[in-house]
Amino acid sequence: MLKNYCAVLVTLAAITLALPCFANEPQPTKPNAGPAAVDRPATPKEDPEAAAHKRHSDVVNAQDKADRLRAKYEKDHKPGPIPEGADKQFEEVLEAYRTAIDIDPRDELANYCRLRLSGAYTYTGDYEAGLRVLTEAVNVAASPKEQIQACNEVAYHLLQAMHKPADALRWFRRSESLIAKLTDNQEKSKWQAATSEGIARCERESAK
């Protein structure tokens, strides 16, 4: 009995002596947490409606500038080929309309600018360039109404400026085929009348 008791005391003493050794052993180094995260304000989301309004406003301002430049050119020069020394002035007109169009190519005013740009080319006798600009308007037109209007502009350019009634007739027929897509009855009647008149003019011109 005494022998067993002594054995227990020896064991407890050994455990006690061993504990400081474990406590003094080096502990694993904790990784550096780095600097504390800084709260940053969320990036404000752009209001799509406000952005669209700004683009439209920019187009209006650019179109106004282009119109003033064209008016100045036409005041300074008669219709016909660009006079010697006026190339830079005419280039400023073209560039101003292109700037307005490029802000928002599908904006309604962008098509107005294309029409004005075509008119500027026509003023100098460059009918082919004017036709290319009007055809561009057809290609970007989104709604049936816009397509009909653009097709009619091409047709009248061919009929009146270029005197090509057969080519104009094809564009009026294209307009006519789009009228059924209009949902507003007043718009249908309006464009049906305009297109029918254009077709009749082409047929009269072709018969001469």
Helices and strands as residue ranges (DSSP letters): H 2-24, H 48-76, H 87-103, H 108-123, H 127-140, H 144-156, I 157-161, H 165-178, G 179-181, H 185-207
